[in-house]
Amino acid sequence: MFSNDYKSFLVNEIDSDDAFMGRTHALSAVAVILAIFAFIPSLYDKLAPNSNGSLIVLALIALTASGGALLPDLDNTNSSAESQLGIFGSMVSAFMRGTAPLIKTAVHTKYDKDLDNPHRSFYHTALSAIIIGALFAFLCSPAISFKLGPVPFNGRMMALVLAFISTDLSLSTIIGSIWKSKKAVDTIVSLGMSFVVAWFLLYSMPSGISYTIVGVSLGVGYFIHILGDCFTTSGVPVLFPFKIRGKFWYDIRFLKIKAGGFVENFVFVPLFILIIIISIIAIAV
């Protein structure tokens, strides 16, 4: 019974040529956020100042980071994030795949190879995580306030949009089920559920919490993804633009785990689930 359930849990994943699958990245972000909250509260307080241990804020950060952990693979046409985001995902993917080779070509040494490969290049660096996190945080800040015709746009609205997208990405990747269904009714219901969850968490936050927490959480999740890929056979140039062994695009590898293989499916995924369970117990106690 357990074997069949576990195999069902792993279906509908797309191998991304030597990088972890979407569900692994999404679970890793949830595990890291919950573990930090449970066991390193001082670090969590820096991530979410003034939250005073609010579980609402914790849930919002965990879901947003989980969704953000899927974004780096938009530089790959086979990513779960691109398919889930539809035409918007295709547009962002095209931008990332178009600009990554330009950046590699502009900044490289004679030792850097494969400059035209957009996957796991600039958008898999710590620098890109900082830039994207800062951009999202700015979009959620009070500095954003304008009207598009009769419709007002501000940081709070942008935070809701980003929280909704992140929540839908996270739930569709981790849970699947109705979120993965291609039926129109299921799509409408799943989107509605994701929106309600995001809206409830965002507008139930204690006063004094800035909406920029959504952007920051996206950036944190994005960075967790990049660190995760350092444990795969491909590695990632996480330290760009620092030069290592004559290369700007030097791939860092902590381990060489094959995507979709035994270690990922039966070691890392259960490990992240175990960390989540232990962290929840610790929080509850």
VENTA-V605769 format. One record per pair of residues at least 6 apart in sequence whose C-alpha atoms are under 7 Angstrom apart, sorted by the first residue. I is the first residue (numbers start at 1). J is the second residue. D is the distance in Angstrom with one decimal. If there is no record, write none. Layout:
i | j | d
I | J | D
I | J | D
//
This chain:
i | j | d
13 | 21 | 6.5
14 | 21 | 6.5
14 | 78 | 6.9
15 | 21 | 6.1
15 | 259 | 6.4
15 | 260 | 6.2
16 | 78 | 6.7
17 | 259 | 6.8
18 | 232 | 6.4
18 | 233 | 5.8
18 | 234 | 5.7
18 | 258 | 5.6
18 | 259 | 4.8
19 | 229 | 5.8
19 | 232 | 5.9
19 | 234 | 6.7
19 | 259 | 5.3
20 | 229 | 6.4
20 | 259 | 5.1
20 | 260 | 7.0
21 | 259 | 6.7
21 | 260 | 6.7
22 | 70 | 6.2
22 | 80 | 6.3
22 | 173 | 6.6
23 | 173 | 5.4
23 | 174 | 5.5
24 | 269 | 5.9
25 | 69 | 5.8
25 | 70 | 6.6
25 | 225 | 5.7
26 | 66 | 4.6
26 | 67 | 6.5
26 | 69 | 5.7
26 | 70 | 6.6
26 | 170 | 6.3
26 | 174 | 6.8
27 | 66 | 6.8
27 | 174 | 7.0
27 | 272 | 6.2
28 | 272 | 5.8
29 | 62 | 7.0
29 | 65 | 5.9
29 | 66 | 5.0
29 | 69 | 6.5
29 | 221 | 5.7
29 | 224 | 6.2
30 | 62 | 5.1
30 | 63 | 7.0
30 | 66 | 5.8
31 | 272 | 5.6
31 | 275 | 5.8
31 | 276 | 4.9
33 | 62 | 5.8
34 | 276 | 6.5
34 | 279 | 5.8
35 | 275 | 6.9
35 | 279 | 5.3
36 | 43 | 6.9
36 | 44 | 6.0
37 | 44 | 5.5
38 | 279 | 5.7
38 | 282 | 6.1
38 | 283 | 5.6
48 | 213 | 6.8
50 | 208 | 6.6
50 | 209 | 6.3
51 | 57 | 6.7
51 | 209 | 6.5
56 | 201 | 5.8
56 | 204 | 6.9
56 | 205 | 6.1
57 | 205 | 6.0
60 | 201 | 5.9
60 | 202 | 7.0
61 | 214 | 6.8
61 | 217 | 5.6
63 | 166 | 6.7
63 | 167 | 5.5
63 | 170 | 6.3
64 | 163 | 5.9
64 | 166 | 5.0
64 | 167 | 6.0
64 | 214 | 6.6
64 | 217 | 5.9
64 | 218 | 5.7
65 | 217 | 4.9
65 | 218 | 4.9
65 | 220 | 6.1
65 | 221 | 3.9
66 | 170 | 5.5
66 | 221 | 5.8
67 | 166 | 4.1
67 | 167 | 6.1
67 | 169 | 5.1
67 | 170 | 4.6
68 | 166 | 6.3
68 | 218 | 4.4
68 | 219 | 6.6
68 | 221 | 4.7
68 | 222 | 5.0
69 | 221 | 4.3
69 | 222 | 4.4
69 | 224 | 6.4
69 | 225 | 4.9
70 | 81 | 6.0
71 | 81 | 6.4
71 | 222 | 6.4
72 | 123 | 5.9
72 | 124 | 6.2
72 | 222 | 6.4
73 | 79 | 5.7
74 | 81 | 6.4
74 | 82 | 5.8
74 | 93 | 4.8
75 | 93 | 5.3
75 | 96 | 5.3
75 | 97 | 5.1
75 | 118 | 6.3
75 | 119 | 5.3
76 | 119 | 5.7
77 | 93 | 7.0
81 | 89 | 6.9
81 | 169 | 6.7
82 | 89 | 4.3
82 | 90 | 5.8
82 | 93 | 6.8
83 | 89 | 6.8
84 | 169 | 6.9
97 | 118 | 5.0
100 | 118 | 5.1
100 | 121 | 6.6
100 | 122 | 5.6
101 | 115 | 5.9
101 | 116 | 4.9
101 | 117 | 6.3
101 | 118 | 5.4
104 | 115 | 5.6
105 | 115 | 5.9
108 | 248 | 5.8
109 | 246 | 7.0
109 | 247 | 6.0
109 | 248 | 6.8
111 | 246 | 6.4
111 | 247 | 5.8
112 | 247 | 5.6
112 | 249 | 6.3
120 | 236 | 6.0
121 | 236 | 6.9
121 | 237 | 6.5
122 | 128 | 6.6
124 | 226 | 5.6
124 | 236 | 6.2
124 | 237 | 6.7
124 | 238 | 6.3
125 | 226 | 6.8
125 | 237 | 5.8
125 | 238 | 4.0
125 | 239 | 6.3
125 | 240 | 6.2
126 | 223 | 6.4
126 | 238 | 5.2
126 | 239 | 6.3
129 | 219 | 5.6
129 | 222 | 5.8
129 | 223 | 5.4
130 | 219 | 6.6
132 | 219 | 6.2
133 | 215 | 5.7
133 | 216 | 5.3
133 | 218 | 6.1
133 | 219 | 3.7
134 | 216 | 6.9
136 | 215 | 4.3
137 | 212 | 4.6
137 | 213 | 7.0
137 | 214 | 6.8
137 | 215 | 3.9
137 | 216 | 5.6
138 | 212 | 6.9
139 | 155 | 5.8
139 | 158 | 6.3
140 | 155 | 3.9
140 | 156 | 6.0
140 | 158 | 5.5
140 | 159 | 5.0
140 | 211 | 5.7
140 | 212 | 4.9
140 | 215 | 6.5
141 | 155 | 4.7
141 | 211 | 6.5
141 | 212 | 5.5
142 | 154 | 6.9
142 | 155 | 5.3
144 | 154 | 4.9
144 | 155 | 5.2
145 | 153 | 5.6
145 | 154 | 4.2
145 | 155 | 6.8
146 | 152 | 5.9
146 | 153 | 5.3
146 | 154 | 6.5
147 | 153 | 5.6
156 | 211 | 6.2
159 | 211 | 6.1
159 | 214 | 6.0
160 | 198 | 6.8
160 | 199 | 6.5
160 | 202 | 6.9
163 | 198 | 5.6
163 | 214 | 6.5
164 | 194 | 6.1
164 | 195 | 5.2
164 | 198 | 5.1
167 | 194 | 5.8
167 | 198 | 6.4
168 | 191 | 6.8
168 | 194 | 5.2
171 | 179 | 7.0
172 | 179 | 4.6
172 | 180 | 5.9
178 | 186 | 5.7
178 | 190 | 6.3
179 | 187 | 6.7
179 | 190 | 5.3
181 | 187 | 6.6
226 | 238 | 6.9
229 | 235 | 5.7
229 | 236 | 6.4
230 | 236 | 5.8
230 | 252 | 5.7
230 | 253 | 4.7
230 | 254 | 5.7
231 | 253 | 5.7
231 | 254 | 5.0
231 | 255 | 4.4
231 | 256 | 5.8
231 | 257 | 6.1
232 | 253 | 6.6
232 | 255 | 5.9
232 | 256 | 4.5
232 | 257 | 4.4
232 | 258 | 6.1
233 | 256 | 4.0
233 | 257 | 5.4
233 | 258 | 6.0
235 | 251 | 5.1
235 | 252 | 5.1
235 | 253 | 4.7
236 | 251 | 4.5
236 | 252 | 5.4
237 | 249 | 5.2
237 | 250 | 5.1
237 | 251 | 4.3
237 | 252 | 5.9
238 | 252 | 6.7
240 | 248 | 5.7
240 | 249 | 6.2
241 | 248 | 5.6
242 | 248 | 6.0
244 | 250 | 6.1
257 | 263 | 6.7
//
